Amino acid sequence: MARKKKQNIILENILIEDYAAEGKSIARVDGKVVFVEQVVPGDVVDVRLGKNKKDWAEGVPIAFKAYSKERLTPFCSHFGVCGGCQWQMLPYQKQLQYKHQQVKDNLQRIGKIALPEIPPILGAAADKGYRNKIEYTFGTELFLPKEQFNQLKEQGVNPYEFGRQPVAGFHAKGFWDKIVDLQTCYLQQEPTNAIRLAIKDFAKVHDYSFYDLRQHTGFLRTLQLRLCETGELMVNVVLGEDDEEKRLGLLEHLLKQFPQITTLLYTINTKRNDSLHDLDPIAYKGKGYVVEKLEDYSFKIGPKSFFQTNTRQAEQLYRVTRDFAELSGSETLYDLYCGTGSIGIFCSKQAGTIIGVEMIDAAIEDAKENAALNSLEKTHFYAGDVIDICNDAFFEQHGRPDVIVTDPPRAGMHEKLVRKINEMAAPTVVYVSCNPATQARDLALLDEKYQVTKVQPVDMFPHTLHIENVVQLKLREEAIKTQPTV
């Protein structure tokens, strides 16, 4: 029996009316909402539909009939190809406006809770060179945009053969095996572009192999760079082969070319994945880590440590968090999903005691080291699940929380943890989120005991779709009456 082919529906001359979320904008066609990628409000486009439901559809532009007056010329030559910065065609102030609207829409439509007025999002002073950490991939397959692919074919050049060449950059969006060969990336300040290009050029001159992602063979694999506000620079070269002669040649070349490198490491990775968590980076020069500062607090960051990737905006985010905690010097603050302890440590001078809880053992070890680095004696960190750790015996030993700070991953909090926070009944909860949609879902559950009293969006990643949002919650009066005592 012949299968009916999927309809190829194209909508012509569609005006993009507004921004939706996650990089999609919306148009309205005959009462149906159409979500469109790669466009901005004011564009007029022809759209090919993908998903097509009764009340909504999704599509991609196949032709631009008119461009929005708000569009800018992207400053990066790789824009639209690498997928790293999705909004360079929008003025930064417009990006902030859309991000603010997304926070408001998520909290209202998903959370369906009473909200205070939401102040303007805190934008970044620097919208380029703001990342302290970046990772590049070496590969053997160059990503060719469709136009270049077709142009090569018209010229009689085999694009597949042409694409087989040493490359260094980012994975192309939607491709696990093809790499965008970067010249200049504006996410991190120099000399990090120069370091990547120097490694690539040295390897080509000396015939070092680049990692073949399909065959899992090759010498040069990935590159991790961390450039701190303190001026310290960590370079970790990840190699797919344990070849001492090649390794020494490359590392000595880097030290000669870039004397500003304070810590140079290498990591041998012969696995089939790029994760470093079960590998041991080896310090070739320097102390094996860098030290970054947030205000007066120092943080030791190793090649496997987690740390906020925008140092200057992390200070803004943490100041908001500390302000929302409303500390007077005597409070017991529980820092859930504490990671390497950065939020708790940042709040430590204003609190009585900091109790950090985190599932990952290595992160807790880093948190303890960071507390020692700052000579803090009233911070205590514990590895494990909050649901299991925070029981009556734990409260009896450490005291019930006066303030809870929670900073979960994008997926938000497990429902059991939300219930546990309701049960813990701290007078104040500060919820730091990198995903306002899952945050809104959790706030709806916390609404049983808490009311949202303050909201502050923060832009950590200019020219991208990502948003951080901080919410203060206060225990409702009726919940205070039933609050347990120790």
C-alpha positions in Angstrom: 0.0 0.0 0.0 1.4 3.4 -1.0 2.1 5.8 1.8 0.8 9.3 1.4 3.6 11.8 1.2 3.9 14.4 3.8 2.5 17.7 2.5 5.1 20.3 1.7 3.3 23.4 2.9 4.8 26.8 2.2 3.3 30.1 3.5 4.3 33.2 1.5 4.9 36.8 2.6 4.4 36.1 6.3 5.0 39.0 8.6 6.9 38.0 11.8 5.0 39.8 14.6 6.7 39.1 17.9 9.3 37.1 19.7 8.2 33.9 21.4 11.0 32.1 23.3 14.1 29.9 22.8 15.0 31.7 19.6 11.7 31.4 17.9 9.5 34.2 16.8 5.8 34.1 15.9 3.5 34.9 13.0 -0.3 34.6 12.9 -1.9 33.1 9.8 -5.7 32.6 9.6 -5.9 32.4 13.4 -3.1 29.9 13.7 0.1 30.7 15.6 3.2 29.8 13.6 6.6 29.6 15.4 9.5 30.4 13.1 13.2 30.0 13.7 16.0 32.3 12.4 13.8 35.4 12.1 13.1 38.5 14.1 10.0 40.6 14.5 9.5 42.8 11.4 10.9 40.3 8.9 8.6 39.3 6.0 9.4 35.7 4.9 8.2 32.6 3.0 8.0 29.8 5.5 8.1 26.0 5.0 6.1 24.3 7.7 7.4 21.3 9.7 5.0 20.5 12.5 1.5 21.5 11.6 -1.2 21.2 14.2 -4.7 22.5 14.4 -3.9 25.6 16.4 -0.2 26.0 15.8 2.7 25.2 13.5 6.4 25.4 13.3 8.5 26.4 10.3 11.7 27.7 8.9 12.2 30.6 6.5 13.1 29.7 2.9 13.1 33.2 1.5 13.3 36.7 3.0 11.0 39.2 1.2 11.8 42.1 3.5 14.1 42.5 6.5 13.1 44.0 9.8 14.3 47.6 10.4 15.7 46.4 13.7 18.2 44.0 12.1 21.9 44.7 12.4 24.8 43.2 10.4 26.3 40.5 12.6 29.9 41.3 13.7 31.1 37.7 13.4 31.8 36.1 10.0 30.7 32.7 11.4 27.2 34.0 12.5 24.4 31.6 11.5 26.8 28.8 10.9 28.4 27.8 14.3 25.1 28.4 16.2 26.9 29.8 19.2 25.5 33.3 19.1 22.0 33.3 17.8 21.1 37.0 18.2 23.9 39.1 16.7 21.4 40.5 14.2 19.5 42.2 17.0 20.6 45.3 18.9 21.7 44.3 22.4 19.0 46.5 24.1 16.4 44.7 21.9 17.8 41.3 23.0 17.4 42.4 26.7 13.8 43.5 26.0 12.9 40.1 24.6 14.6 38.2 27.4 12.8 40.3 30.0 9.5 39.5 28.2 10.3 35.8 28.1 10.8 35.7 31.9 7.5 37.5 32.5 5.6 35.3 30.0 7.0 32.1 31.5 6.2 33.0 35.1 2.7 34.1 34.2 1.7 31.4 31.7 3.4 28.4 33.2 3.6 29.4 36.9 0.2 31.1 37.0 1.1 32.7 40.2 0.8 36.3 41.6 3.9 38.3 40.7 5.4 41.6 41.8 6.5 44.1 39.2 9.6 42.8 37.3 12.4 45.4 37.0 14.4 45.7 33.8 16.9 42.8 33.1 20.5 43.5 34.3 22.5 43.6 31.0 26.2 43.0 30.6 28.6 45.9 30.3 30.6 43.8 27.8 28.8 41.9 25.1 31.9 40.5 23.6 34.9 38.7 25.1 32.9 37.9 28.2 33.4 34.2 28.7 36.2 33.0 31.0 36.0 29.4 29.7 35.7 28.1 26.2 36.3 24.7 24.5 37.3 24.0 21.0 37.3 20.8 19.0 39.9 19.6 16.5 38.5 17.5 13.6 38.9 16.2 10.1 35.6 17.2 8.5 34.9 20.9 7.7 31.3 22.0 7.9 30.2 23.5 4.6 27.1 25.7 4.6 24.6 24.7 1.9 25.5 27.7 -0.3 29.2 26.8 -0.3 28.4 23.1 -0.7 26.4 23.8 -3.9 28.9 26.4 -5.2 31.7 23.8 -5.0 29.6 21.3 -6.9 28.9 23.9 -9.6 32.7 24.5 -9.9 33.2 20.8 -10.4 34.8 20.3 -7.0 33.7 17.3 -4.8 32.5 19.0 -1.6 32.9 15.8 0.4 36.6 15.6 -0.6 37.1 19.3 -0.1 35.6 19.0 3.4 38.2 16.4 4.5 40.7 18.7 6.0 42.1 19.6 9.4 39.8 22.0 11.3 39.6 23.7 14.7 36.5 25.3 16.1 33.0 24.4 17.2 30.7 21.5 16.3 28.3 22.8 13.6 24.7 23.0 14.9 23.0 19.7 14.4 26.2 17.8 13.4 28.2 15.6 15.7 31.0 15.0 13.2 31.5 18.3 11.3 33.4 21.3 12.7 33.0 25.0 11.9 36.6 26.1 11.2 36.9 29.3 13.2 39.1 32.3 12.5 37.9 34.7 15.2 35.5 33.9 18.0 34.3 36.9 19.9 33.2 35.0 23.0 36.6 35.2 24.8 39.3 37.8 24.8 42.7 37.2 23.2 45.1 35.5 23.2 42.7 32.5 23.1 42.0 32.7 19.3 45.7 33.0 18.7 46.4 30.0 20.8 43.9 27.8 18.9 45.3 28.9 15.6 48.9 28.5 16.7 48.1 24.8 17.7 46.4 24.2 14.4 49.2 25.7 12.3 51.9 23.9 14.3 50.1 20.6 13.9 49.7 21.1 10.1 53.4 22.0 9.6 54.6 19.0 11.6 52.0 16.6 10.2 50.3 15.9 13.5 46.9 14.1 12.9 43.6 15.7 13.9 41.0 13.7 15.6 38.7 11.7 13.4 35.3 11.7 15.1 34.1 8.8 13.1 37.1 6.5 13.4 38.1 7.7 16.9 41.7 8.1 15.9 44.1 11.1 15.8 46.4 13.1 18.0 44.8 16.6 18.5 41.4 16.2 20.1 40.1 19.2 22.0 41.3 22.4 23.7 40.1 24.0 26.9 40.9 27.6 27.7 40.2 29.5 30.8 41.0 33.2 31.0 40.3 34.9 34.4 39.7 38.5 35.4 42.8 38.0 37.6 44.9 37.6 34.4 45.6 34.0 35.0 45.4 31.8 31.9 44.9 28.0 31.9 45.3 26.0 28.7 44.5 22.3 28.6 45.3 20.4 25.4 43.4 17.2 25.1 45.2 14.5 23.0 43.8 11.3 21.5 47.2 9.6 21.5 50.0 9.3 24.1 52.9 10.3 21.9 55.5 12.0 24.2 57.7 13.4 21.4 54.7 15.1 19.6 53.3 16.3 22.9 56.6 17.9 24.1 57.1 19.6 20.8 53.6 21.1 20.9 53.7 22.2 24.5 57.1 23.8 24.3 56.0 25.7 21.2 53.0 27.0 23.1 55.1 28.2 26.1 57.5 29.9 23.7 54.7 31.7 21.7 52.5 32.5 24.7 54.5 33.3 27.9 51.3 34.7 29.5 50.0 31.1 30.0 50.2 30.6 33.8 49.1 27.0 33.7 49.6 24.6 30.8 48.1 21.1 31.1 47.6 18.1 28.8 45.1 15.3 29.1 45.3 12.0 27.3 41.8 10.9 26.2 41.6 7.6 24.3 37.9 7.1 25.1 35.0 7.4 22.6 33.6 10.5 24.4 35.0 13.9 25.3 34.1 13.9 29.0 37.0 14.8 31.3 35.4 13.8 34.6 37.1 10.3 34.7 40.5 11.6 33.3 43.5 13.1 35.0 44.8 16.3 33.4 48.6 16.6 33.9 50.2 20.0 34.7 53.1 20.6 32.3 53.7 24.1 33.6 52.3 26.0 36.6 50.2 25.0 39.5 47.5 23.0 37.6 44.7 25.5 38.3 43.8 29.2 38.1 42.4 31.5 40.7 39.5 33.7 39.9 37.9 36.4 42.1 34.4 37.5 42.7 34.5 40.7 44.8 37.1 39.9 47.5 36.5 36.1 47.3 39.0 33.8 45.6 38.1 30.6 43.8 40.4 27.9 42.8 39.4 26.5 39.4 40.9 23.4 37.9 40.4 21.9 34.4 37.4 19.9 35.7 35.8 22.5 38.0 32.5 24.2 37.4 32.4 27.9 37.6 30.1 30.6 36.2 31.5 31.3 32.7 30.9 35.1 32.8 32.8 36.4 35.8 31.6 40.0 35.7 28.0 39.0 35.3 28.3 36.3 37.9 29.1 39.1 40.4 25.9 40.8 39.4 23.9 37.6 39.7 25.3 36.8 43.1 24.8 40.3 44.4 21.1 40.0 43.5 21.0 36.6 45.2 22.7 38.0 48.3 20.4 41.0 48.4 17.3 38.8 48.0 18.5 36.6 50.9 18.2 39.7 53.2 20.9 38.6 55.5 21.7 40.4 58.8 24.7 38.3 60.0 23.1 35.6 62.0 21.1 33.5 59.5 21.7 29.9 58.7 21.7 29.7 54.9 21.3 26.4 53.1 22.9 26.5 49.6 21.2 23.7 47.6 22.9 22.6 44.3 25.9 24.5 45.7 28.4 23.2 43.2 31.8 24.4 44.1 30.3 26.7 46.8 30.5 30.0 45.0 27.1 31.4 46.0 27.4 30.3 49.7 30.9 31.7 49.9 29.8 34.9 48.3 27.1 35.3 51.0 29.2 34.1 53.9 30.2 37.5 55.4 26.5 38.5 55.8 25.3 35.1 57.2 25.8 33.2 60.4 26.4 29.7 58.9 26.5 28.4 55.3 25.4 24.8 54.7 26.0 23.6 51.1 24.6 20.5 49.7 25.5 19.0 46.2 25.2 15.6 44.6 28.7 15.6 43.0 31.5 14.6 45.3 34.3 16.4 43.3 32.3 19.7 43.4 32.0 19.4 47.2 35.8 18.9 47.5 36.3 22.0 45.4 33.8 23.9 47.7 35.8 22.9 50.8 39.0 24.0 49.1 37.5 27.4 48.2 36.2 27.9 51.7 39.7 27.2 53.0 41.2 29.5 50.4 39.1 32.3 51.8 39.7 31.3 55.5 36.0 30.7 56.1 35.2 28.6 59.2 31.4 28.9 59.1 30.8 27.2 55.8 30.1 23.5 55.7 29.6 21.4 52.6 28.0 18.0 52.2 27.8 15.6 49.2 24.5 13.8 48.6 20.9 14.2 47.8 19.1 17.1 49.6 16.1 14.9 50.1 18.2 12.3 52.0 20.5 14.7 53.8 18.1 17.3 55.2 16.3 15.2 57.8 15.4 15.9 61.4 18.8 14.8 62.7 20.6 17.1 60.2 18.4 20.0 61.3 19.1 19.2 64.9 22.8 19.3 64.3 23.0 22.4 62.0 19.7 24.2 62.7 16.8 24.7 60.3 17.4 27.1 57.5 16.5 30.8 57.8 17.2 31.2 54.1 17.4 28.6 51.3 19.2 29.4 48.1 18.6 26.9 45.3 20.4 27.0 41.9 19.4 23.9 40.0 20.4 22.9 36.4 18.2 23.7 33.4 15.8 20.8 34.2 14.9 22.6 37.4 14.2 20.8 40.7 12.8 17.4 41.2 9.3 17.5 42.5 10.4 15.7 45.7 12.9 18.5 46.4 10.2 21.2 45.9 8.1 19.3 48.4 11.1 19.1 50.7 11.6 22.9 50.5 7.9 23.4 51.4 8.4 21.0 54.3 11.6 22.8 55.5 9.6 26.0 55.6 12.5 28.5 55.6 11.2 32.1 56.0 13.0 33.1 52.8 13.8 31.1 49.6 16.0 32.5 46.8 15.6 30.5 43.5 18.4 31.1 40.9 17.5 29.7 37.5 19.0 29.4 34.1 15.7 28.3 32.7 12.6 30.4 33.5 10.3 27.8 32.1 11.3 25.1 34.6 11.6 27.7 37.3 8.0 28.7 36.7 6.9 25.1 37.0 8.6 24.8 40.3 7.3 28.1 41.6 3.8 26.9 41.0 4.5 24.0 43.4 6.2 26.3 45.9 3.1 28.5 45.8 1.5 26.1 48.3 3.6 27.6 51.1 5.4 30.6 49.5 4.6 33.8 47.6 6.9 35.4 45.1 8.0 38.8 46.4 10.9 39.8 44.1 12.0 38.9 40.6 15.2 40.0 38.8 16.4 38.7 35.4 20.1 38.8 34.7 21.7 38.5 31.2 24.8 36.3 31.5 25.2 35.5 27.9 24.8 38.4 25.4 23.8 37.4 21.8 22.4 34.1 23.0 19.0 32.8 24.0 20.0 32.0 27.6 18.5 33.9 30.5 19.2 33.8 34.3 16.5 34.7 36.6 16.5 35.2 40.4 13.3 35.0 42.5 12.7 35.8 46.1 9.9 33.8 47.9 8.6 34.5 51.4 6.8 32.0 53.6 3.1 32.7 53.7 1.6 33.8 57.1 -0.6 30.7 57.3 2.5 28.5 56.7 4.5 30.4 59.4 1.9 29.4 62.0 2.6 25.7 61.3 6.4 26.0 60.9 8.2 23.3 62.8 10.7 24.2 65.5 13.9 22.5 66.5 
